[in-house]
Structure formats: structure tokens, C-alpha cells
Amino acid sequence: MVQLETEVKGIIREVLFVNEEEVVSEAELVADLGADSLEIFELALQLEKEYEIEILDEEMECLLMVGDVIDCIRKRISGR
């Protein structure tokens, strides 16, 4: 699962144009990484494409921190 965490953090870096050291589990997407609603939507689309999953609207509202994103993806792919 370390590989999953590394991959998800990489996608977050690409979408939000942030440095590797900024993308830690406790970092808030909006407050710490400067994401706006469009970037969060883009992030969700990238993750859906990469992992062939669907992130529900209710789940997107709960994606506040990097760790939340990793947990969401982990749950979605383990439920296949």
C-alpha cells in the first residue's frame, strides 16, 4: 500500500503543482496546498482515470486532506 500512497501523492503534486515535501498526509488540500474547487474536481477526475474507479459526490466533499484522498482510493480499489 506504500506504492498506492506514493502514486496518489504524485497525482496530487501534478494536479496542484506543489512540491513533494508539501504533500504529506496531514496537509489540507485547500488551506495548505492552495487547491480551489476546480483543481479538486480535476484531481478526482485524474484519480478516477488512473484507478478506474468512480468517486461519488459525497466522497468528494470529504476529501479535505491528502490522507483522506489516499484512504478514499484505498477503499474504492479494495471494494472491487
KOLMI-463823 format. One record per atom (N, C-alpha, C, O): residue in three letters; atom name; x, y, z. Coordinates in nm, 2 decimals. Each point is the difference from the previous one (the first is absolute). Example, Ala and Ser with C-alpha at 12.3 -4.5 7.8 and 13.67 -1.06 7.14 Angstrom:
('ALA' 'N' (1.32 -0.57 0.78))
('ALA' 'CA' (-0.09 0.12 0.00))
('ALA' 'C' (0.09 0.12 0.00))
('ALA' 'O' (0.10 0.00 0.07))
('SER' 'N' (-0.14 0.11 -0.14))
('SER' 'CA' (0.09 0.11 0.00))
('SER' 'C' (-0.08 0.11 0.08))
('SER' 'O' (0.05 0.11 0.01))
This chain:
('MET' 'N' (0.08 -0.12 0.00))
('MET' 'CA' (-0.08 0.12 0.00))
('MET' 'C' (0.08 0.13 0.00))
('MET' 'O' (-0.05 0.11 -0.02))
('VAL' 'N' (0.18 -0.13 0.05))
('VAL' 'CA' (0.09 0.12 -0.01))
('VAL' 'C' (0.01 0.05 -0.14))
('VAL' 'O' (0.01 0.12 -0.03))
('GLN' 'N' (-0.01 -0.21 -0.07))
('GLN' 'CA' (0.00 0.04 -0.14))
('GLN' 'C' (-0.13 0.08 -0.03))
('GLN' 'O' (0.02 0.10 -0.07))
('LEU' 'N' (-0.13 -0.14 0.12))
('LEU' 'CA' (-0.12 0.08 -0.03))
('LEU' 'C' (0.01 0.14 0.06))
('LEU' 'O' (-0.03 0.09 -0.07))
('GLU' 'N' (0.08 -0.08 0.19))
('GLU' 'CA' (0.02 0.13 0.06))
('GLU' 'C' (0.09 0.09 -0.08))
('GLU' 'O' (-0.03 0.12 -0.03))
('THR' 'N' (0.14 -0.18 -0.02))
('THR' 'CA' (0.10 0.07 -0.08))
('THR' 'C' (-0.07 0.05 -0.13))
('THR' 'O' (0.02 0.11 -0.05))
('GLU' 'N' (-0.09 -0.20 -0.02))
('GLU' 'CA' (-0.07 0.03 -0.12))
('GLU' 'C' (-0.10 0.11 0.01))
('GLU' 'O' (0.00 0.10 -0.07))
('VAL' 'N' (-0.08 -0.11 0.18))
('VAL' 'CA' (-0.11 0.10 0.02))
('VAL' 'C' (0.07 0.14 0.03))
('VAL' 'O' (-0.05 0.10 -0.05))
('LYS' 'N' (0.15 -0.10 0.13))
('LYS' 'CA' (0.07 0.12 0.03))
('LYS' 'C' (0.06 0.06 -0.13))
('LYS' 'O' (0.00 0.13 -0.01))
('GLY' 'N' (0.05 -0.21 -0.08))
('GLY' 'CA' (0.05 0.05 -0.12))
('GLY' 'C' (-0.10 0.06 -0.09))
('GLY' 'O' (0.02 0.11 -0.06))
('ILE' 'N' (-0.14 -0.16 0.06))
('ILE' 'CA' (-0.11 0.05 -0.08))
('ILE' 'C' (-0.04 0.14 0.07))
('ILE' 'O' (-0.03 0.09 -0.08))
('ILE' 'N' (0.02 -0.09 0.21))
('ILE' 'CA' (-0.03 0.13 0.07))
('ILE' 'C' (0.10 0.11 -0.04))
('ILE' 'O' (-0.03 0.11 -0.03))
('ARG' 'N' (0.16 -0.15 0.03))
('ARG' 'CA' (0.11 0.10 -0.04))
('ARG' 'C' (-0.02 0.05 -0.14))
('ARG' 'O' (0.01 0.12 -0.03))
('GLU' 'N' (-0.04 -0.21 -0.06))
('GLU' 'CA' (-0.02 0.03 -0.14))
('GLU' 'C' (-0.12 0.10 -0.02))
('GLU' 'O' (0.01 0.10 -0.07))
('VAL' 'N' (-0.12 -0.13 0.13))
('VAL' 'CA' (-0.12 0.08 -0.02))
('VAL' 'C' (0.01 0.13 0.07))
('VAL' 'O' (-0.05 0.10 -0.05))
('LEU' 'N' (0.11 -0.10 0.17))
('LEU' 'CA' (0.00 0.13 0.08))
('LEU' 'C' (0.13 0.08 -0.02))
('LEU' 'O' (0.02 0.11 0.06))
('PHE' 'N' (0.07 -0.17 -0.14))
('PHE' 'CA' (0.13 0.07 -0.02))
('PHE' 'C' (0.07 0.04 0.13))
('PHE' 'O' (0.04 0.11 0.02))
('VAL' 'N' (-0.02 -0.21 0.07))
('VAL' 'CA' (0.06 0.02 0.13))
('VAL' 'C' (0.12 -0.09 0.01))
('VAL' 'O' (0.02 -0.10 -0.07))
('ASN' 'N' (0.07 0.14 0.16))
('ASN' 'CA' (0.13 -0.08 0.03))
('ASN' 'C' (-0.03 -0.13 0.08))
('ASN' 'O' (-0.10 0.00 0.07))
('GLU' 'N' (0.18 -0.09 -0.09))
('GLU' 'CA' (-0.01 -0.13 0.06))
('GLU' 'C' (-0.01 0.01 0.15))
('GLU' 'O' (-0.08 -0.07 0.07))
('GLU' 'N' (0.17 0.16 -0.01))
('GLU' 'CA' (0.00 0.01 0.15))
('GLU' 'C' (-0.13 0.06 0.06))
('GLU' 'O' (-0.02 -0.01 0.12))
('GLU' 'N' (-0.06 0.07 -0.21))
('GLU' 'CA' (-0.12 0.07 0.05))
('GLU' 'C' (-0.11 -0.11 0.01))
('GLU' 'O' (-0.10 0.02 0.07))
('VAL' 'N' (0.11 -0.13 -0.15))
('VAL' 'CA' (-0.11 -0.09 -0.01))
('VAL' 'C' (0.02 -0.11 0.11))
('VAL' 'O' (0.06 -0.11 -0.03))
('VAL' 'N' (-0.11 0.14 0.15))
('VAL' 'CA' (0.00 -0.10 0.11))
('VAL' 'C' (-0.14 -0.03 0.04))
('VAL' 'O' (-0.09 0.08 -0.03))
('SER' 'N' (0.07 -0.19 0.10))
('SER' 'CA' (-0.14 -0.04 0.03))
('SER' 'C' (-0.08 0.10 0.07))
('SER' 'O' (-0.12 0.01 -0.02))
('GLU' 'N' (0.19 0.07 0.11))
('GLU' 'CA' (-0.08 0.10 0.08))
('GLU' 'C' (-0.03 0.13 -0.08))
('GLU' 'O' (-0.07 0.08 0.06))
('ALA' 'N' (0.13 -0.07 -0.18))
('ALA' 'CA' (-0.02 0.13 -0.07))
('ALA' 'C' (-0.14 0.01 -0.05))
('ALA' 'O' (-0.06 -0.09 -0.06))
('GLU' 'N' (0.00 0.21 0.08))
('GLU' 'CA' (-0.14 0.03 -0.05))
('GLU' 'C' (0.01 0.04 -0.14))
('GLU' 'O' (0.09 0.09 -0.04))
('LEU' 'N' (-0.17 -0.14 -0.05))
('LEU' 'CA' (0.00 0.03 -0.14))
('LEU' 'C' (-0.01 0.15 -0.03))
('LEU' 'O' (0.07 0.05 -0.08))
('VAL' 'N' (-0.17 0.01 0.15))
('VAL' 'CA' (-0.03 0.14 -0.02))
('VAL' 'C' (0.10 0.09 0.08))
('VAL' 'O' (0.07 0.08 -0.06))
('ALA' 'N' (-0.07 -0.10 0.19))
('ALA' 'CA' (0.07 0.10 0.09))
('ALA' 'C' (0.15 -0.01 -0.02))
('ALA' 'O' (0.07 0.10 -0.01))
('ASP' 'N' (-0.02 -0.23 0.00))
('ASP' 'CA' (0.15 -0.02 -0.01))
('ASP' 'C' (0.05 0.00 -0.14))
('ASP' 'O' (0.11 0.05 -0.03))
('LEU' 'N' (-0.18 -0.11 -0.06))
('LEU' 'CA' (0.05 -0.02 -0.14))
('LEU' 'C' (-0.06 0.10 -0.10))
('LEU' 'O' (0.04 0.00 -0.11))
('GLY' 'N' (-0.14 0.08 0.16))
('GLY' 'CA' (-0.05 0.10 -0.08))
('GLY' 'C' (-0.10 -0.04 -0.11))
('GLY' 'O' (-0.02 0.07 -0.10))
('ALA' 'N' (-0.03 -0.19 0.11))
('ALA' 'CA' (-0.10 -0.05 -0.10))
('ALA' 'C' (-0.13 0.08 0.00))
('ALA' 'O' (-0.05 0.04 0.11))
('ASP' 'N' (0.00 -0.02 -0.23))
('ASP' 'CA' (-0.13 0.06 -0.01))
('ASP' 'C' (-0.10 -0.11 -0.04))
('ASP' 'O' (0.04 -0.11 -0.02))
('SER' 'N' (-0.17 0.14 0.01))
('SER' 'CA' (-0.10 -0.10 -0.03))
('SER' 'C' (0.03 -0.07 -0.14))
('SER' 'O' (-0.03 -0.12 -0.02))
('LEU' 'N' (0.07 0.20 -0.08))
('LEU' 'CA' (0.03 -0.06 -0.13))
('LEU' 'C' (0.12 -0.09 0.01))
('LEU' 'O' (-0.01 -0.11 -0.06))
('GLU' 'N' (0.11 0.14 0.13))
('GLU' 'CA' (0.11 -0.09 0.02))
('GLU' 'C' (-0.03 -0.13 0.07))
('GLU' 'O' (0.04 -0.11 -0.03))
('ILE' 'N' (-0.13 0.12 0.13))
('ILE' 'CA' (-0.05 -0.12 0.07))
('ILE' 'C' (-0.08 -0.09 -0.09))
('ILE' 'O' (0.02 -0.12 0.00))
('PHE' 'N' (-0.10 0.18 -0.09))
('PHE' 'CA' (-0.07 -0.07 -0.10))
('PHE' 'C' (0.09 -0.07 -0.10))
('PHE' 'O' (-0.02 -0.12 -0.03))
('GLU' 'N' (0.12 0.19 -0.01))
('GLU' 'CA' (0.10 -0.05 -0.09))
('GLU' 'C' (0.08 -0.12 0.06))
('GLU' 'O' (0.03 -0.10 -0.06))
('LEU' 'N' (0.00 0.12 0.19))
('LEU' 'CA' (0.07 -0.11 0.07))
('LEU' 'C' (-0.09 -0.12 0.01))
('LEU' 'O' (0.05 -0.11 -0.03))
('ALA' 'N' (-0.18 0.12 0.06))
('ALA' 'CA' (-0.09 -0.11 0.00))
('ALA' 'C' (-0.01 -0.07 -0.14))
('ALA' 'O' (0.01 -0.12 0.00))
('LEU' 'N' (-0.01 0.20 -0.10))
('LEU' 'CA' (0.00 -0.06 -0.14))
('LEU' 'C' (0.12 -0.08 -0.03))
('LEU' 'O' (-0.01 -0.11 -0.05))
('GLN' 'N' (0.13 0.17 0.09))
('GLN' 'CA' (0.12 -0.07 -0.02))
('GLN' 'C' (0.01 -0.14 0.07))
('GLN' 'O' (0.04 -0.10 -0.05))
('LEU' 'N' (-0.09 0.11 0.18))
('LEU' 'CA' (0.00 -0.12 0.08))
('LEU' 'C' (-0.09 -0.11 -0.05))
('LEU' 'O' (0.03 -0.12 0.00))
('GLU' 'N' (-0.15 0.17 -0.05))
('GLU' 'CA' (-0.10 -0.10 -0.06))
('GLU' 'C' (0.06 -0.06 -0.12))
('GLU' 'O' (-0.01 -0.12 -0.02))
('LYS' 'N' (0.08 0.19 -0.06))
('LYS' 'CA' (0.06 -0.05 -0.13))
('LYS' 'C' (0.11 -0.09 0.04))
('LYS' 'O' (0.01 -0.11 -0.06))
('GLU' 'N' (0.08 0.15 0.15))
('GLU' 'CA' (0.12 -0.08 0.03))
('GLU' 'C' (-0.04 -0.14 0.06))
('GLU' 'O' (0.06 -0.10 -0.03))
('TYR' 'N' (-0.16 0.10 0.12))
('TYR' 'CA' (-0.03 -0.12 0.08))
('TYR' 'C' (-0.13 -0.07 -0.05))
('TYR' 'O' (-0.05 -0.09 0.06))
('GLU' 'N' (-0.01 0.15 -0.17))
('GLU' 'CA' (-0.12 -0.06 -0.06))
('GLU' 'C' (-0.11 -0.02 0.11))
('GLU' 'O' (-0.06 -0.11 0.02))
('ILE' 'N' (0.03 0.22 0.05))
('ILE' 'CA' (-0.10 0.00 0.11))
('ILE' 'C' (-0.09 0.12 -0.03))
('ILE' 'O' (0.02 0.08 -0.08))
('GLU' 'N' (-0.12 -0.07 0.17))
('GLU' 'CA' (-0.09 0.12 0.00))
('GLU' 'C' (0.00 0.05 0.14))
('GLU' 'O' (-0.02 -0.07 0.10))
('ILE' 'N' (0.05 0.20 -0.09))
('ILE' 'CA' (0.00 0.07 0.13))
('ILE' 'C' (-0.14 0.07 0.00))
('ILE' 'O' (-0.02 0.09 -0.08))
('LEU' 'N' (-0.06 -0.12 0.18))
('LEU' 'CA' (-0.13 0.05 0.01))
('LEU' 'C' (0.01 0.15 0.05))
('LEU' 'O' (0.09 0.04 0.07))
('ASP' 'N' (-0.20 0.04 -0.10))
('ASP' 'CA' (0.00 0.13 0.05))
('ASP' 'C' (0.01 0.02 0.15))
('ASP' 'O' (0.07 0.08 0.05))
('GLU' 'N' (-0.13 -0.18 0.02))
('GLU' 'CA' (0.00 0.01 0.15))
('GLU' 'C' (0.15 -0.03 0.04))
('GLU' 'O' (0.04 0.06 0.10))
('GLU' 'N' (0.03 -0.14 -0.17))
('GLU' 'CA' (0.14 -0.03 0.04))
('GLU' 'C' (0.09 0.12 -0.03))
('GLU' 'O' (0.08 0.03 0.08))
('MET' 'N' (-0.11 0.04 -0.19))
('MET' 'CA' (0.08 0.12 -0.04))
('MET' 'C' (-0.01 0.11 0.11))
('MET' 'O' (0.10 0.06 0.03))
('GLU' 'N' (-0.22 -0.05 0.03))
('GLU' 'CA' (-0.01 0.10 0.11))
('GLU' 'C' (0.08 -0.03 0.12))
('GLU' 'O' (0.03 0.09 0.08))
('CYS' 'N' (0.01 -0.22 -0.06))
('CYS' 'CA' (0.07 -0.04 0.11))
('CYS' 'C' (0.15 0.00 -0.02))
('CYS' 'O' (0.08 -0.03 0.09))
('LEU' 'N' (-0.03 0.06 -0.21))
('LEU' 'CA' (0.14 0.00 -0.03))
('LEU' 'C' (0.06 0.13 0.03))
('LEU' 'O' (0.02 0.09 -0.08))
('LEU' 'N' (0.01 -0.08 0.21))
('LEU' 'CA' (0.06 0.13 0.05))
('LEU' 'C' (0.15 0.00 0.01))
('LEU' 'O' (0.06 0.10 -0.02))
('MET' 'N' (-0.01 -0.22 0.05))
('MET' 'CA' (0.15 -0.01 0.02))
('MET' 'C' (0.06 -0.11 -0.09))
('MET' 'O' (-0.08 -0.08 -0.06))
('VAL' 'N' (0.20 0.09 0.04))
('VAL' 'CA' (0.07 -0.10 -0.09))
('VAL' 'C' (-0.03 -0.14 0.05))
('VAL' 'O' (-0.03 -0.09 -0.08))
('GLY' 'N' (0.04 0.07 0.21))
('GLY' 'CA' (-0.04 -0.13 0.06))
('GLY' 'C' (-0.14 -0.05 -0.03))
('GLY' 'O' (-0.02 -0.12 -0.02))
('ASP' 'N' (-0.07 0.21 0.01))
('ASP' 'CA' (-0.14 -0.03 -0.03))
('ASP' 'C' (-0.01 -0.05 -0.14))
('ASP' 'O' (-0.07 -0.10 -0.03))
('VAL' 'N' (0.15 0.16 -0.06))
('VAL' 'CA' (0.00 -0.05 -0.14))
('VAL' 'C' (0.06 -0.14 -0.01))
('VAL' 'O' (-0.06 -0.08 -0.07))
('ILE' 'N' (0.17 0.06 0.14))
('ILE' 'CA' (0.06 -0.13 -0.01))
('ILE' 'C' (-0.09 -0.11 0.06))
('ILE' 'O' (-0.02 -0.11 -0.06))
('ASP' 'N' (-0.05 0.14 0.17))
('ASP' 'CA' (-0.09 -0.09 0.06))
('ASP' 'C' (-0.12 -0.03 -0.09))
('ASP' 'O' (-0.05 -0.12 -0.01))
('CYS' 'N' (0.00 0.22 -0.06))
('CYS' 'CA' (-0.11 -0.01 -0.09))
('CYS' 'C' (0.03 -0.10 -0.11))
('CYS' 'O' (-0.07 -0.09 -0.04))
('ILE' 'N' (0.19 0.11 -0.02))
('ILE' 'CA' (0.04 -0.08 -0.12))
('ILE' 'C' (0.03 -0.14 0.05))
('ILE' 'O' (-0.04 -0.10 -0.07))
('ARG' 'N' (0.10 0.08 0.19))
('ARG' 'CA' (0.02 -0.13 0.05))
('ARG' 'C' (-0.13 -0.08 0.02))
('ARG' 'O' (-0.01 -0.12 -0.03))
('LYS' 'N' (-0.09 0.19 0.09))
('LYS' 'CA' (-0.13 -0.07 0.02))
('LYS' 'C' (-0.07 -0.03 -0.14))
('LYS' 'O' (-0.06 -0.11 -0.01))
('ARG' 'N' (0.07 0.20 -0.08))
('ARG' 'CA' (-0.07 -0.02 -0.13))
('ARG' 'C' (0.07 -0.12 -0.08))
('ARG' 'O' (-0.07 -0.08 -0.06))
('ILE' 'N' (0.20 0.07 0.06))
('ILE' 'CA' (0.06 -0.11 -0.07))
('ILE' 'C' (0.00 -0.13 0.07))
('ILE' 'O' (0.00 -0.11 -0.06))
('SER' 'N' (-0.02 0.11 0.19))
('SER' 'CA' (-0.01 -0.12 0.08))
('SER' 'C' (-0.14 -0.06 -0.01))
('SER' 'O' (-0.02 -0.12 0.03))
('GLY' 'N' (-0.07 0.20 -0.07))
('GLY' 'CA' (-0.14 -0.04 -0.01))
('GLY' 'C' (-0.04 -0.06 -0.14))
('GLY' 'O' (-0.11 -0.03 -0.02))
('ARG' 'N' (0.21 0.01 -0.06))
('ARG' 'CA' (-0.02 -0.05 -0.14))
('ARG' 'C' (-0.03 -0.15 0.01))
('ARG' 'O' (-0.02 -0.07 -0.10))
